[in-house]
Amino acid sequence: MTGLHERHLAVSPDWLALYYRDPLEITHGEGRHVWDADGRRYLDFFGGILTTMTAHALPEVTKAVTEQAGRIVHSSTLYLNRPMVELAERVAALSGIPDARVFFTTSGTEANDTALLLATTYRASSQILAMRNSYHGRSFSTVSVTGNRSWSPTGLSPLQTLYVHGGVRHRGPYAELSDARFTEACVADLEDLLGHTRSPAALIAEPVQGVGGFTAPPDGLYAAFREVLDRHGVLWISDEVQTGWGRTGDHFWGWQAHAENGPPDILTFAKGIGNGMSIGGVVARAEVMNCLDANSISTFGGSPVTMAAGLANLTYLLEHDLQGNARRVGGLLIERLREAGARSAGVREVRGRGLMIGVELVRPGTDEAHPDGAAAVLEAAREGGLLIGKGGGHDTSVLRIAPPLSLTTAEAEEGAAILADALRAAC
């Protein structure tokens, strides 16, 4: 155990998890690589939990942060803030939501917390629909709408939450159905649920479940849900904290895979837009955003420095078509990982789209989740010079792969080869 690890344990809560038997101290990064305190270089396929979206130490972002910090670091939302207004204008236009208003926060948790406040106030209802296996943050309200037991430490809640089928395609009671029948069954479940409860405020859903193991329903499921929700006046909150900004390749937002009935009523975002800087936010049409009848500000949301970083990062992403790169390079990476998975009895499924890929592990010869196998692959990949994540349901048996969106073809091939070796060694 290193001295820093001992110091961490002495001052940190027991539930503050660290990866690896010998935890890693990352000292610096560049592009798609990071270095540890011993000087060893790693190919980063997790990006600080999908947060380093474009590249480590991206010069355009570093320059914007430095220049803004040299002018003013902080002022709060009580004063006009040019970088905040400029980023809000761009996010509003990209969101697809008509007459959009944008409120910036410091994290995805806070963004979802704000969305829940807006929805419950607008609808005068404390009931929320959420998806099974979901994750929405660690605040009291967001834990209460999280449908993943591993990340929900209390059953106490300020909200009444009802959980809906549909977020996990290939496990559960509808797993054997075709995509069309799966959607029909989930819609019927939603209809039945709404027939047995008072009118909820909103459905909150990740288009692709992040912590839940990069699981997703068939395209169009949330559009079908929307038809039911609209009849009951229930809002749709799309949690885009992990799926936004083009990571899925096919779409800029995850909700666009379910776009038949237009954009969500509320959209939340965070993580990648700041490329490591602390930015979250909520987009909603003016009628919903303006429903609060009490004063509110954000001390740190919309900070001039983080907004400058977000503007530079978004500009870089759009000008370099990183969404298209995620589609092209991500498609190659998925193909290589499926080839590796086909050679391993411990791989149940390789799924995902763009640069948001999950590899689900099972005990060989069974359909039983294999969290020990996932932990072993994580260690073996690190030994090979590759950093990945893990997630899934309460069993945490899914490898999570989400490199920066500027990943090159050569880096995708290299990472896939390291992971293939790790699967052979550990499974």
Stockholm file with secondary structure:
# STOCKHOLM 1.0

chainA/1-427         MTGLHERHLAVSPDWLALYYRDPLEITHGEGRHVWDADGRRYLDFFGGILTTMTAHALPEVTKAVTEQAGRIVHSSTLYLNRPMVELAERVAALSGIPDARVFFTTSGTEANDTALLLATTYRASSQILAMRNSYHGRSFSTVSVTGNRSWSPTGLSPLQTLYVHGGVRHRGPYAELSDARFTEACVADLEDLLGHTRSPAALIAEPVQGVGGFTAPPDGLYAAFREVLDRHGVLWISDEVQTGWGRTGDHFWGWQAHAENGPPDILTFAKGIGNGMSIGGVVARAEVMNCLDANSISTFGGSPVTMAAGLANLTYLLEHDLQGNARRVGGLLIERLREAGARSAGVREVRGRGLMIGVELVRPGTDEAHPDGAAAVLEAAREGGLLIGKGGGHDTSVLRIAPPLSLTTAEAEEGAAILADALRAAC
#=GR chainA/1-427 SS CCHHHHHHHHHSCTTSCCSSSSCCCEEEEEBTEEEETTCCEEEESSHHHHTCCSCBTCHHHHHHHHHHHHHCSCCCTTSCCHHHHHHHHHHHHHHCCTTEEEEEESSHHHHHHHHHHHHHHHHTCCEEEEETTCCCCSSHHHHTTCCCGGGCCCSCCSSEEEEESCSCSSSSTTTTSCHHHHHHHHHHHHHHHHTTSCCCSEEEECSSBTTTTSBCCCTTHHHHHHHHHHHHTCEEEEECTTTTTTTTSSCSSGGGGGGGGCSCSEEEECGGGGTTSCCEEEEEEHHHHTTCCSCCCCSSTTCHHHHHHHHHHHHHHHHTTHHHHHHHHHHHHHHHHHHHHHTCTTEEEEEEETTEEEEEEBCTTSCCBCHHHHHHHHHHHHHTTEECEEECSTTCCEEEECCCTTCCHHHHHHHHHHHHHHHHHHC
#=GC SS_cons         CCHHHHHHHHHSCTTSCCSSSSCCCEEEEEBTEEEETTCCEEEESSHHHHTCCSCBTCHHHHHHHHHHHHHCSCCCTTSCCHHHHHHHHHHHHHHCCTTEEEEEESSHHHHHHHHHHHHHHHHTCCEEEEETTCCCCSSHHHHTTCCCGGGCCCSCCSSEEEEESCSCSSSSTTTTSCHHHHHHHHHHHHHHHHTTSCCCSEEEECSSBTTTTSBCCCTTHHHHHHHHHHHHTCEEEEECTTTTTTTTSSCSSGGGGGGGGCSCSEEEECGGGGTTSCCEEEEEEHHHHTTCCSCCCCSSTTCHHHHHHHHHHHHHHHHTTHHHHHHHHHHHHHHHHHHHHHTCTTEEEEEEETTEEEEEEBCTTSCCBCHHHHHHHHHHHHHTTEECEEECSTTCCEEEECCCTTCCHHHHHHHHHHHHHHHHHHC
//
